[in-house]
Amino acid sequence: MKYKLGDFVRFVDEKMEGFVTRIIDEQMIGVTGEDDFEIPVLASKVTTVHGYDAQGKEKSSTVTDEPVIAGEFKTKGVYLGVVSDPKANSVVHFHLVNETSFQLLASLTIEKLQVFKGEFAGIVAPQSAVKIYSAQLADLQLWPKFIFNAVYHTKQNTVPNKPLIVEEKFKAKDFAGAKKQIALLNQAGWLIQLDEPELIIDAQKLKESFFKTSEEKAIVDKPTNEVDLHIEKLRNDHQFFNSGEILNIQLEHFHKTLDAAIVHQLPEIIFIHGSGNGTLRHEIHKILAKHQKIQTFMDARKEKFGYGATKVMLK
């Protein structure tokens, strides 16, 4: 397949163009135009539009001999930067981000069902980033396992790090945090450190954590009278989660808010869960029916919420 995700192509037989947003098989690709509608098309029926310069293009991996001041030599800072394509938001690009002072002799291999494929091999210069892979965001659950290998190299008088080997099968929770600006890519995205330092347990701090005074205990914030449990109100990364994970997040927030309402002795509180398929409403009602601190519960004002909210009266 000569096309890659994010390539800008034009249809041979029609006056249409767009970005490659899916590799279906060796003959078929998916192309998304300005209307954000993906069209399956034979790869032979489109042609690459030359001259398109995608934002966030990786920096050159050419090896340089620029001197590095010994006192400023940085030995940690190898990341995977994941950013959306600036023109095709359904596609994400993976970049190997090297914030160290080492040159990295790096490779990426993917594995799925015991089938291995080398995706990238090359040199990543110090303080630079190189694009190594692209994927459909909606297919996150189908992404292969990533196997990263990197050897550290420098001409400086510095002991090189041990070779880096990381195997990772990414899940939605890995992208649960908010995006942040990635300086070497000049774009917002998720930054995942591959050379995480070893976890060192401080025995004294661990001991102190068991003997916190009452003043050090966390203060429970007083909730509002109406609590919206719609997932888009709780998380800005909800598109990464499946229905089961979304339900767990909503129930966790429900439990936390209900406990806070009890602590602050609120007389009543309304949970807005929406109508939908009724799963969240059913789970909430099941919990409330067994809760000792609940006096009663009912559908909230139908003229305002329909059947999408529950009013809870506390003891």
Stockholm file with secondary structure:
# STOCKHOLM 1.0

chainA/1-315         MKYKLGDFVRFVDEKMEGFVTRIIDEQMIGVTGEDDFEIPVLASKVTTVHGYDAQGKEKSSTVTDEPVIAGEFKTKGVYLGVVSDPKANSVVHFHLVNETSFQLLASLTIEKLQVFKGEFAGIVAPQSAVKIYSAQLADLQLWPKFIFNAVYHTKQNTVPNKPLIVEEKFKAKDFAGAKKQIALLNQAGWLIQLDEPELIIDAQKLKESFFKTSEEKAIVDKPTNEVDLHIEKLRNDHQFFNSGEILNIQLEHFHKTLDAAIVHQLPEIIFIHGSGNGTLRHEIHKILAKHQKIQTFMDARKEKFGYGATKVMLK
#=GR chainA/1-315 SS CCCCTTCEEEESSSSCEEEEEEECSSSEEEEECTTCCEEEEEGGGEEECTTCCCTTCCCCCCCCCCCCCGGGCCCCCEEEEEEECSSCTTEEEEEEEECSSSEEEEEEEEEETTEEEEEEEEEECTTEEEEEEEEEGGGGGGCCEEEEEEEEECSSSCCCCCCEEEEECCCGGGGCSCCEEETTTTEEEEEEESSCCCCCCCHHHHHHHTTCCGGGSCCCCCCCSEEECCHHHHCTTGGGCCHHHHHHHHHHHHHHHHHHHHHTTCSEEEEECCSTTSHHHHHHHHHHHHCTTEEEEEECCHHHHTTSEEEEEEC
#=GC SS_cons         CCCCTTCEEEESSSSCEEEEEEECSSSEEEEECTTCCEEEEEGGGEEECTTCCCTTCCCCCCCCCCCCCGGGCCCCCEEEEEEECSSCTTEEEEEEEECSSSEEEEEEEEEETTEEEEEEEEEECTTEEEEEEEEEGGGGGGCCEEEEEEEEECSSSCCCCCCEEEEECCCGGGGCSCCEEETTTTEEEEEEESSCCCCCCCHHHHHHHTTCCGGGSCCCCCCCSEEECCHHHHCTTGGGCCHHHHHHHHHHHHHHHHHHHHHTTCSEEEEECCSTTSHHHHHHHHHHHHCTTEEEEEECCHHHHTTSEEEEEEC
//
